[in-house]
Amino acid sequence: MMAVKMHSQPRGAAIEEDVPDVLVHALAQLRNCRDSMDTLILIEEHLPERLLPSLAWVASRKTFIPSVAVKTLVKYCGPLHLERGLGRSRARELQARVVC
């Protein structure tokens, strides 16, 4: 009889592959942020936690979003939350692109 070996590998991909529909509305609100305080107020009062990594990823690729808003969003999420939401490679790419 042959022994079956099971290999486990830690999850390296994003938790949620689909981008929620509320992302468009969140991008429109993020576009109106003038400084980091406006961004923090928006994050705390209006945006759910699980949306933040996806929002940071999409906002970093848009030219009409202020860079201070993207930097604040990435710093607020932190590396572990970004990695859980985006996956390891996208989180590293985002952090390399947005130097806080």
Stockholm file with secondary structure:
# STOCKHOLM 1.0

chainA/1-100         MMAVKMHSQPRGAAIEEDVPDVLVHALAQLRNCRDSMDTLILIEEHLPERLLPSLAWVASRKTFIPSVAVKTLVKYCGPLHLERGLGRSRARELQARVVC
#=GR chainA/1-100 SS CCCCCCCCCCCCBCSCCSCCTHHHHHHHHHHTCCSHHHHHHHHHHHCCGGGHHHHHHHHHTCSSSCHHHHHHHHHHHHHHHHHHHHBHHHHHHHHHHSCC
#=GC SS_cons         CCCCCCCCCCCCBCSCCSCCTHHHHHHHHHHTCCSHHHHHHHHHHHCCGGGHHHHHHHHHTCSSSCHHHHHHHHHHHHHHHHHHHHBHHHHHHHHHHSCC
//
